[in-house]
Amino acid sequence: MKAVLTRGTDAELLGTAPNQTWLIADAEHTDGIMNVVRTTLGPGVDGPPPHFHKESPEMFYLLDGALRILAGDEVLTVAKGDYLLVPPLMHHAWGTPTGTGADVLIVKAPGNNRFGYFRLGDRIRRGEASPAEVLATADLYDNHFVDNPTWRQELAGREGEREHVVPFPVR
């Protein structure tokens, strides 16, 4: 394997500021070692609903701002400079608090090709695809959506103060 370099100007950019995702490296670029994305979210924005990955842990490193992250049955506040590793099979979800946005580096390793998942989410956001389409990709992208009472309670406490950037379906 050779070194993998993705120049910042070459990363595919999805979304519009402040809610954007840069596709940095997919499994096909890293011989399956990992996939890497960078995501920014404005204040009070929901990320994906609760889900888990069967095959891979997922790493979050906060470059700036803060996230509220469901990790199993607890909700943590992760701030600039913090690192969180969510193991395989653990339910997780995230969103920004109402007072701050976030800039986060997300790595799944070992990786699977997930750029298609992020592109689908972007098409859903733009109204070009149905939220139900993401459910059909669960095995392809190792992204399995679940209901989680802890996260439902977290969101209920912020109702009216949050934005749904991508209207993901909930099973």
MIGUBA-213323 format. One record per residue: x, y, z of N, C-alpha, C in turn. Coordinates in nm, 4 decimals. Each point is the difference from the previous one (the first is absolute). Layout:
! MIGUBA-213323
<marvex <X Y Z> <X Y Z> <X Y Z>>
...
//
This chain:
! MIGUBA-213323
<marvex <0.0838 -0.1181 0.0000> <-0.0838 0.1181 0.0000> <0.0879 0.1239 0.0000>>
<marvex <-0.0451 0.1010 -0.0723> <0.0696 0.1280 -0.0039> <-0.0622 0.0945 0.1027>>
<marvex <0.0696 0.1078 0.0290> <-0.0555 0.1042 0.0855> <-0.1237 0.0581 -0.0691>>
<marvex <-0.0965 0.0383 0.0788> <-0.1241 0.0571 -0.0525> <-0.0041 0.1482 0.0375>>
<marvex <-0.0066 0.0849 -0.1000> <-0.0064 0.1436 0.0220> <-0.1232 0.0548 -0.0698>>
<marvex <-0.0842 0.0667 0.0749> <-0.1131 0.0719 -0.0583> <0.0212 0.1470 0.0326>>
<marvex <0.0221 0.0794 -0.0999> <0.0140 0.1438 0.0192> <-0.1357 0.0575 0.0385>>
<marvex <0.0012 0.0972 0.0876> <-0.1243 0.0631 0.0435> <-0.0835 0.0509 -0.1155>>
<marvex <0.0658 0.0506 -0.1017> <-0.0726 0.0531 -0.1151> <-0.0572 -0.1102 -0.0881>>
<marvex <0.0447 -0.1251 0.0199> <-0.0481 -0.1132 -0.0804> <-0.1128 -0.0776 0.0663>>
<marvex <-0.0234 0.0221 0.1308> <-0.1060 -0.0723 0.0699> <-0.1353 0.0450 -0.0537>>
<marvex <-0.0856 -0.0967 -0.0321> <-0.1344 0.0321 -0.0473> <-0.0778 0.0650 0.1133>>
<marvex <-0.0668 0.1106 -0.0285> <-0.0747 0.0741 0.1003> <-0.1496 -0.0150 -0.0247>>
<marvex <-0.0717 -0.0414 0.1049> <-0.1456 -0.0143 -0.0050> <-0.0628 0.1012 0.0947>>
<marvex <-0.1182 0.0494 -0.0358> <-0.0735 0.0901 0.0872> <0.0378 0.1452 -0.0219>>
<marvex <-0.0582 0.0845 0.0846> <0.0277 0.1432 -0.0028> <0.0298 0.0461 0.1414>>
<marvex <0.0857 0.0993 0.0118> <0.0399 0.0508 0.1314> <-0.1240 0.0442 0.0777>>
<marvex <-0.0061 -0.0296 0.1289> <0.1046 -0.0589 0.0813> <-0.0041 -0.1527 0.0061>>
<marvex <-0.0948 -0.0617 -0.0724> <-0.0184 -0.1452 0.0086> <0.0623 -0.0674 -0.1219>>
<marvex <0.1258 -0.0410 0.0149> <0.0746 -0.0550 -0.1124> <0.0750 -0.1262 0.0401>>
<marvex <0.0264 -0.0839 -0.1012> <0.0816 -0.1202 0.0198> <0.1026 -0.0083 -0.1115>>
<marvex <0.1258 -0.0187 0.0393> <0.1086 -0.0211 -0.0943> <0.0299 -0.1494 -0.0036>>
<marvex <-0.0044 -0.0611 -0.1186> <0.0328 -0.1410 -0.0179> <0.1509 -0.0077 -0.0234>>
<marvex <0.0733 -0.0457 0.1001> <0.1464 0.0067 -0.0019> <0.0627 -0.1272 -0.0543>>
<marvex <-0.0350 -0.1146 0.0556> <0.0565 -0.1272 -0.0472> <-0.0998 -0.1109 0.0273>>
<marvex <-0.0264 -0.0810 -0.1009> <-0.0905 -0.1136 0.0157> <0.0830 -0.1278 0.0052>>
<marvex <-0.0630 -0.1104 0.0319> <0.0715 -0.1270 0.0120> <0.0741 -0.0365 -0.1281>>
<marvex <-0.0567 0.0337 -0.1151> <0.0666 -0.0317 -0.1260> <0.1325 0.0744 -0.0154>>
<marvex <0.0156 0.1125 0.0686> <0.1247 0.0769 -0.0060> <0.1026 -0.0486 0.1008>>
<marvex <-0.0460 -0.0687 0.1064> <0.0878 -0.0386 0.1110> <0.0172 -0.1510 0.0127>>
<marvex <-0.0311 -0.0740 -0.1057> <0.0031 -0.1463 0.0040> <-0.0837 -0.0561 0.1151>>
<marvex <-0.1135 0.0647 0.0274> <-0.0925 -0.0480 0.1027> <0.0406 0.0320 0.1423>>
<marvex <0.1074 0.0738 0.0180> <0.0458 0.0313 0.1357> <-0.0973 0.0908 0.0722>>
<marvex <-0.0521 0.1026 -0.0690> <-0.0888 0.0960 0.0656> <-0.0743 0.0815 -0.1036>>
<marvex <-0.0995 0.0742 0.0482> <-0.0561 0.1080 -0.0792> <-0.0033 0.1229 0.0889>>
<marvex <0.0150 0.1171 -0.0629> <0.0174 0.1244 0.0744> <-0.0876 0.1085 -0.0617>>
<marvex <-0.0767 0.0679 0.0854> <-0.0772 0.1163 -0.0423> <0.0170 0.1091 0.1052>>
<marvex <-0.0230 0.1207 -0.0434> <-0.0042 0.1146 0.0914> <-0.1374 0.0625 -0.0178>>
<marvex <-0.0652 0.0296 0.1117> <-0.1344 0.0563 -0.0041> <-0.0066 0.1243 0.0870>>
<marvex <-0.0666 0.1034 -0.0518> <-0.0318 0.1162 0.0809> <-0.1515 0.0111 0.0093>>
<marvex <-0.0467 0.0366 0.1173> <-0.1431 0.0203 0.0242> <-0.0183 0.1330 0.0719>>
<marvex <-0.1038 0.0723 -0.0354> <-0.0324 0.1230 0.0696> <-0.0617 -0.0287 0.1361>>
<marvex <-0.0256 0.1024 0.0796> <-0.0616 -0.0183 0.1322> <-0.1379 -0.0632 -0.0095>>
<marvex <-0.0275 -0.0942 0.0902> <-0.1318 -0.0625 0.0092> <-0.0380 -0.0879 -0.1169>>
<marvex <0.0976 -0.0656 -0.0618> <-0.0257 -0.0842 -0.1178> <0.0135 -0.1478 0.0373>>
<marvex <-0.0984 -0.0805 -0.0423> <0.0055 -0.1450 0.0207> <0.0854 -0.0655 -0.1063>>
<marvex <0.0825 -0.0947 0.0412> <0.0671 -0.0889 -0.0936> <-0.0918 -0.1187 -0.0254>>
<marvex <0.0571 -0.1155 -0.0323> <-0.0839 -0.1170 -0.0261> <-0.0674 -0.0502 0.1280>>
<marvex <-0.1140 -0.0661 -0.0149> <-0.0670 -0.0569 0.1171> <0.0804 -0.1193 0.0532>>
<marvex <-0.0416 -0.0548 0.1141> <0.0739 -0.1124 0.0580> <0.0197 -0.1137 -0.0997>>
<marvex <0.1219 -0.0505 0.0018> <0.0372 -0.1088 -0.0896> <0.1202 -0.0713 0.0607>>
<marvex <0.0398 -0.1088 -0.0630> <0.1212 -0.0710 0.0412> <0.0658 -0.0575 -0.1237>>
<marvex <0.1249 -0.0383 0.0167> <0.0769 -0.0654 -0.1052> <0.0387 -0.1385 0.0512>>
<marvex <-0.0239 -0.1020 -0.0790> <0.0339 -0.1363 0.0406> <0.1500 -0.0256 -0.0050>>
<marvex <0.0668 0.0573 -0.0993> <0.1377 -0.0370 -0.0293> <0.1066 0.0912 0.0583>>
<marvex <-0.0293 0.1269 0.0169> <0.1065 0.0959 0.0285> <-0.0329 0.0918 0.1163>>
<marvex <0.1027 0.0368 0.0770> <-0.0176 0.1097 0.0939> <0.0003 0.1311 -0.0781>>
<marvex <-0.0477 0.1052 0.0639> <-0.0011 0.1318 -0.0628> <0.0644 0.0991 0.0967>>
<marvex <0.0952 0.0767 -0.0519> <0.0741 0.0955 0.0795> <-0.0445 0.1419 -0.0324>>
<marvex <-0.0172 0.0798 0.1042> <-0.0345 0.1412 -0.0138> <0.1098 0.0831 0.0650>>
<marvex <0.0533 0.0965 -0.0726> <0.0956 0.0947 0.0577> <-0.0520 0.1406 -0.0295>>
<marvex <-0.0281 0.0764 0.1072> <-0.0577 0.1327 -0.0149> <0.1091 0.1026 -0.0283>>
<marvex <-0.0033 0.0535 -0.1213> <0.0946 0.1036 -0.0394> <-0.0414 0.1352 0.0572>>
<marvex <-0.1318 0.0193 0.0172> <-0.0516 0.1247 0.0546> <-0.1453 -0.0217 0.0422>>
<marvex <-0.0484 0.0846 0.0888> <-0.1387 -0.0052 0.0425> <-0.0284 -0.1146 0.0952>>
<marvex <-0.1220 -0.0521 -0.0085> <-0.0431 -0.1080 0.0903> <-0.1078 -0.0833 -0.0670>>
<marvex <-0.0097 -0.1241 0.0442> <-0.1068 -0.0912 -0.0416> <-0.0612 -0.0621 0.1236>>
<marvex <-0.1294 -0.0280 -0.0076> <-0.0654 -0.0881 0.0955> <-0.0050 -0.1345 -0.0720>>
<marvex <0.0624 -0.1021 0.0594> <0.0101 -0.1302 -0.0662> <-0.0608 -0.1077 0.0882>>
<marvex <-0.0933 -0.0752 -0.0589> <-0.0513 -0.1202 0.0642> <0.1059 -0.1073 -0.0147>>
<marvex <0.0399 -0.0605 0.1110> <0.0950 -0.1118 -0.0002> <-0.0598 -0.1077 0.0897>>
<marvex <-0.0674 -0.0962 -0.0624> <-0.0699 -0.1022 0.0774> <-0.1251 0.0588 0.0621>>
<marvex <-0.0034 0.0042 0.1327> <-0.1169 0.0537 0.0701> <0.0304 0.1297 0.0719>>
<marvex <0.1087 0.0673 -0.0386> <0.0274 0.1302 0.0601> <0.0277 0.1025 -0.1093>>
<marvex <-0.0268 0.1260 0.0332> <0.0265 0.1097 -0.0927> <0.1138 0.0822 0.0589>>
<marvex <0.1038 0.0137 -0.0801> <0.1208 0.0711 0.0428> <0.0128 0.1312 -0.0755>>
<marvex <0.0581 0.0996 0.0638> <0.0393 0.1208 -0.0703> <0.1476 -0.0142 -0.0325>>
<marvex <0.0326 0.0077 -0.1277> <0.1370 -0.0130 -0.0485> <0.0372 0.1364 -0.0570>>
<marvex <0.1110 0.0578 0.0483> <0.0382 0.1357 -0.0373> <0.1337 0.0020 -0.0726>>
<marvex <0.0377 0.1190 -0.0475> <0.1238 0.0192 -0.0750> <0.1175 -0.0704 0.0678>>
<marvex <0.0706 -0.0817 -0.0794> <0.1151 -0.0739 0.0504> <-0.0335 -0.1360 0.0574>>
<marvex <-0.1292 -0.0322 0.0167> <-0.0412 -0.1287 0.0561> <-0.0044 -0.1073 -0.1088>>
<marvex <0.0254 -0.1216 0.0434> <-0.0012 -0.1186 -0.0854> <-0.0987 -0.0985 0.0598>>
<marvex <-0.0806 -0.0624 -0.0851> <-0.0929 -0.1037 0.0451> <0.0057 -0.1155 -0.0978>>
<marvex <0.0120 -0.1210 0.0512> <-0.0047 -0.1207 -0.0811> <-0.1268 -0.0768 0.0369>>
<marvex <-0.0846 -0.0242 -0.0993> <-0.1230 -0.0771 0.0187> <0.0264 -0.1387 -0.0578>>
<marvex <-0.0061 -0.1048 0.0837> <0.0297 -0.1347 -0.0493> <-0.1102 -0.0545 -0.0911>>
<marvex <0.0310 -0.1046 -0.0764> <-0.1033 -0.0636 -0.0824> <-0.1193 -0.0399 0.0869>>
<marvex <-0.1176 0.0038 -0.0593> <-0.1279 -0.0402 0.0594> <-0.0564 0.0999 0.1008>>
<marvex <0.0746 0.1033 0.0377> <-0.0512 0.0976 0.0956> <-0.0877 0.1020 -0.0727>>
<marvex <-0.1195 0.0217 0.0540> <-0.0886 0.1020 -0.0553> <0.0649 0.1364 0.0184>>
<marvex <-0.0048 0.0807 -0.1044> <0.0509 0.1359 0.0101> <-0.0739 0.0918 -0.0965>>
<marvex <0.0008 0.1269 0.0345> <-0.0613 0.1066 -0.0785> <0.0653 0.1283 0.0486>>
<marvex <-0.0198 0.1093 -0.0719> <0.0581 0.1250 0.0467> <-0.0715 0.1183 -0.0598>>
<marvex <0.0200 0.1114 0.0668> <-0.0506 0.1286 -0.0457> <0.0721 0.1079 0.0768>>
<marvex <-0.0125 0.1224 -0.0477> <0.0662 0.1099 0.0688> <-0.0930 0.0612 0.1038>>
<marvex <0.0581 0.0497 0.1095> <-0.0808 0.0751 0.0965> <-0.0537 0.1273 -0.0667>>
<marvex <-0.1014 0.0602 0.0584> <-0.0613 0.1171 -0.0620> <0.0934 0.1206 -0.0037>>
<marvex <0.0991 0.0054 0.0868> <0.0862 0.1177 0.0064> <0.1288 -0.0067 -0.0797>>
<marvex <0.0294 -0.1143 -0.0603> <0.1276 -0.0118 -0.0703> <-0.0104 -0.1005 -0.1137>>
<marvex <0.0811 0.0198 -0.0999> <0.0122 -0.0960 -0.1083> <0.1137 -0.0960 0.0296>>
<marvex <0.0382 -0.0771 -0.1010> <0.1083 -0.0961 0.0175> <0.0751 -0.0191 -0.1306>>
<marvex <0.1262 -0.0330 0.0142> <0.0871 -0.0389 -0.1110> <0.0649 -0.1293 0.0472>>
<marvex <-0.0327 -0.1118 -0.0641> <0.0403 -0.1306 0.0520> <0.0613 -0.0864 -0.1096>>
<marvex <0.1079 -0.0677 0.0353> <0.0626 -0.0999 -0.0852> <-0.0552 -0.1350 0.0430>>
<marvex <-0.0521 -0.0770 -0.0968> <-0.0612 -0.1301 0.0302> <0.0730 -0.1077 -0.0799>>
<marvex <0.0461 -0.1033 0.0708> <0.0751 -0.1095 -0.0628> <-0.0645 -0.1321 0.0389>>
<marvex <-0.0259 -0.0849 -0.0991> <-0.0426 -0.1382 0.0239> <0.1125 -0.0904 -0.0462>>
<marvex <0.0422 -0.0899 0.0881> <0.1079 -0.0916 -0.0358> <-0.0244 -0.1347 0.0684>>
<marvex <0.0063 -0.1106 -0.0705> <0.0268 -0.0051 -0.1435> <-0.1128 0.0671 -0.0769>>
<marvex <0.0360 0.0469 -0.1157> <-0.0953 0.0769 -0.0778> <-0.0784 -0.0843 -0.0982>>
<marvex <-0.1130 0.0533 -0.0384> <-0.0731 -0.0497 -0.1152> <-0.0301 0.1232 -0.0848>>
<marvex <-0.0314 -0.0196 -0.1240> <-0.0280 0.1136 -0.0864> <-0.1316 0.0634 0.0419>>
<marvex <0.0076 0.1227 0.0529> <-0.1177 0.0687 0.0531> <-0.0286 0.1332 -0.0679>>
<marvex <0.0813 0.0391 -0.0955> <-0.0263 0.1280 -0.0662> <-0.1399 0.0012 -0.0612>>
<marvex <-0.0464 -0.1142 -0.0510> <-0.1343 -0.0086 -0.0573> <-0.1073 0.0309 0.1032>>
<marvex <0.0218 -0.0400 0.1238> <-0.0941 0.0283 0.1096> <-0.0118 0.1512 0.0205>>
<marvex <0.1140 0.0686 0.0044> <-0.0020 0.1443 0.0209> <-0.0605 0.0725 -0.1205>>
<marvex <0.0280 -0.0493 -0.1189> <-0.0608 0.0600 -0.1198> <-0.1513 -0.0199 0.0001>>
<marvex <-0.0471 -0.1168 0.0446> <-0.1433 -0.0245 0.0100> <-0.0618 0.0961 0.1002>>
<marvex <0.0628 0.0172 0.1146> <-0.0500 0.0957 0.0991> <-0.0100 0.1406 -0.0572>>
<marvex <0.0970 0.0389 -0.0802> <-0.0027 0.1320 -0.0621> <-0.1148 0.0106 -0.1008>>
<marvex <-0.0235 -0.1065 -0.0760> <-0.1126 0.0010 -0.0948> <-0.1341 0.0063 0.0739>>
<marvex <-0.0091 -0.0680 0.1137> <-0.1212 0.0071 0.0816> <-0.0199 0.1433 0.0488>>
<marvex <0.1060 0.0623 0.0482> <-0.0072 0.1379 0.0495> <-0.0495 0.0951 -0.1078>>
<marvex <0.0397 -0.0240 -0.1240> <-0.0387 0.0870 -0.1115> <-0.1362 -0.0389 -0.0600>>
<marvex <-0.0642 -0.1040 0.0553> <-0.1300 -0.0423 -0.0492> <0.0069 -0.0836 -0.1267>>
<marvex <0.1169 -0.0524 -0.0332> <0.0190 -0.0788 -0.1218> <-0.0095 -0.1500 0.0241>>
<marvex <-0.0146 -0.0396 0.1248> <-0.0140 -0.1419 0.0350> <-0.0905 -0.0074 0.1221>>
<marvex <-0.0567 -0.1165 0.0213> <-0.0904 -0.0220 0.1126> <0.0782 -0.0450 0.1233>>
<marvex <-0.0371 0.0502 0.1190> <0.0657 -0.0485 0.1211> <-0.0076 -0.1517 0.0158>>
<marvex <-0.1051 -0.0620 -0.0529> <-0.0139 -0.1455 0.0104> <0.1123 -0.0734 -0.0740>>
<marvex <0.0598 0.0644 -0.0989> <0.1067 -0.0647 -0.0773> <0.1207 -0.0362 0.0865>>
<marvex <0.0241 0.0765 0.1041> <0.1163 -0.0277 0.0843> <-0.0164 -0.1331 0.0748>>
<marvex <-0.1234 -0.0376 0.0307> <-0.0225 -0.1267 0.0705> <0.0419 -0.1198 -0.0846>>
<marvex <-0.0150 0.0104 -0.1304> <0.0365 -0.1097 -0.0894> <0.1508 -0.0193 -0.0104>>
<marvex <0.0777 0.0954 0.0528> <0.1461 -0.0080 -0.0116> <0.0676 -0.0464 0.1293>>
<marvex <-0.0778 -0.0472 0.0964> <0.0545 -0.0349 0.1316> <0.1179 -0.0966 -0.0087>>
<marvex <-0.0149 -0.1080 -0.0729> <0.1092 -0.0974 -0.0089> <0.1148 0.0515 -0.0860>>
<marvex <-0.0327 0.0697 -0.1079> <0.1033 0.0519 -0.0899> <0.0963 0.0927 0.0733>>
<marvex <-0.0534 0.0899 0.0824> <0.0839 0.0990 0.0688> <0.0210 -0.0317 0.1477>>
<marvex <-0.0464 -0.1174 0.0462> <0.0130 -0.0388 0.1408> <-0.0508 0.1117 0.0912>>
<marvex <-0.1185 0.0464 -0.0291> <-0.0633 0.1085 0.0743> <-0.1425 -0.0433 0.0318>>
<marvex <-0.0234 -0.0460 0.1218> <-0.1263 -0.0613 0.0382> <-0.0729 0.0903 0.0992>>
<marvex <-0.1125 0.0597 -0.0435> <-0.0744 0.0942 0.0821> <-0.0859 -0.0733 0.1019>>
<marvex <-0.0090 0.0596 0.1198> <-0.0742 -0.0587 0.1116> <-0.0735 0.1119 0.0745>>
<marvex <-0.0971 -0.0405 0.0786> <-0.0645 0.0935 0.0911> <0.0786 -0.0034 0.1306>>
<marvex <0.0179 0.1131 0.0639> <0.0717 0.0043 0.1266> <-0.0717 0.0977 0.0929>>
<marvex <-0.0569 -0.0496 0.1112> <-0.0758 0.0860 0.0913> <0.0845 0.1129 0.0602>>
<marvex <0.1264 -0.0251 0.0249> <0.0870 0.1037 0.0565> <0.0138 0.1164 -0.0966>>
<marvex <0.0178 -0.0308 -0.1291> <0.0143 0.1064 -0.0997> <-0.1332 0.0713 -0.0241>>
<marvex <-0.1106 -0.0756 0.0031> <-0.1312 0.0634 -0.0135> <-0.0198 0.1036 0.1099>>
<marvex <0.0404 -0.0342 0.1224> <-0.0128 0.0915 0.1136> <0.0909 0.1218 -0.0204>>
<marvex <0.1201 -0.0207 -0.0486> <0.0923 0.1108 -0.0286> <-0.0624 0.0964 -0.1008>>
<marvex <-0.0548 -0.0530 -0.1076> <-0.0582 0.0846 -0.1042> <-0.1259 0.0711 0.0482>>
<marvex <-0.0801 -0.0686 0.0821> <-0.1219 0.0620 0.0524> <0.0342 0.1228 0.0841>>
<marvex <0.1109 -0.0054 0.0709> <0.0429 0.1125 0.0822> <0.0455 0.1192 -0.0826>>
<marvex <0.0290 -0.0226 -0.1277> <0.0464 0.1082 -0.0878> <-0.1013 0.0296 -0.1111>>
<marvex <-0.1205 -0.0529 0.0101> <-0.1011 0.0195 -0.1053> <-0.0247 0.1482 -0.0208>>
<marvex <-0.0102 0.0391 -0.1254> <-0.0207 0.1392 -0.0346> <0.1281 0.0807 -0.0092>>
<marvex <0.1116 -0.0568 0.0454> <0.1286 0.0697 -0.0026> <0.0988 -0.0668 -0.0940>>
<marvex <-0.0427 -0.1019 -0.0744> <0.0934 -0.0748 -0.0818> <-0.0483 -0.0064 -0.1440>>
<marvex <0.0949 -0.0257 -0.0875> <-0.0280 -0.0050 -0.1430> <0.0300 -0.1405 -0.0515>>
<marvex <-0.0887 -0.0527 -0.0833> <0.0203 -0.1293 -0.0644> <0.0567 0.0277 -0.1383>>
<marvex <0.1323 -0.0155 -0.0162> <0.0630 0.0291 -0.1281> <-0.0327 -0.1106 -0.1001>>
<marvex <0.0112 -0.1241 0.0431> <-0.0348 -0.1142 -0.0852> <-0.1127 -0.0746 0.0706>>
<marvex <-0.1179 -0.0057 -0.0599> <-0.1142 -0.0641 0.0662> <0.0065 -0.1513 -0.0095>>
<marvex <0.0935 -0.0613 0.0751> <0.0138 -0.1445 -0.0015> <-0.1240 -0.0652 0.0565>>
<marvex <-0.0393 -0.1138 -0.0567> <-0.1147 -0.0734 0.0559> <0.0397 -0.0710 0.1286>>
<marvex <-0.0942 -0.0187 0.0853> <0.0225 -0.0776 0.1228> <-0.0868 -0.1233 -0.0087>>
<marvex <0.0596 -0.1150 0.0289> <-0.0756 -0.1247 -0.0041> <-0.0989 -0.0058 0.1124>>
//
